Amino acid sequence: MFFAAKVGIRVFVTGGIGGVHRGGESTMDISSDLTELGKTPVAVVCAGVKSILDIPRTLEYLETQGVPVIGYGTEEFPAFFTRNSGCKVPCCVYTPNECAEVVGTSLALGLQGGVLVGVPIPDEHSAAAQTVELAIKKALQEAKQLNIVGSAITPFLLKRVNELTGGASLAANIELVKNNAKVGAELSVALSIFMKKETMIK
């Protein structure tokens, strides 16, 4: 995000962002992704917060940072491997042009922070929510027993969840990244057109 902003790239695509870890209210384990989103004017397209994290607390933290959160084609924030998290989004758009208008307006206003665009994984590639959640809980228990903490916990959890789901989570991960790249490219084109119109009006 930092380097994209430095060279004028307005749209950044990733799989899923980091966030507040489960139990973060005690450990204060919060990804630097969230503070960076609060100070870097770039639109981040993702499939939501990684489902190994605490999604409701992550969204609360983003609100504290003043980061607008958009649902792309959904009224519910996506949960990375699955389409639904149970958390409503404050803003929902359905086309690249609608998304570009929201993102472009935020950038044109000169707000210091970024915009988060949550894109649900395509339904046909969504992993079964219950299977993934059970795998996450088991992986979290193992991490606690092995005393895995800090920056080592996310790669451990993702690896174990993939193993416990028989590779289903990795397959879903690959597909959601492809879909995010498609949406990000469409948003970039629409945003470029929107910003040119804004410049002409001024």
Secondary structure, DSSP 4 states (H G I P E B T S, - for coil): -HHHHHTT--EEE-S-B--BBTTHHHH--B-HHHHHHTT---EEEESBB-TTB-HHHHHHHHHHTT--EEEES-SB--BTTBS--S-B-SEEE-SHHHHHHHHHHHHHTT-SS-EEEE-PPPGGGPPPHHHHHHHHHHHHHHHHHTT--GGGHHHHHHHHHHHHTTTHHHHHHHHHHHHHHHHHHHHHHHHHHHHHHHHHH-
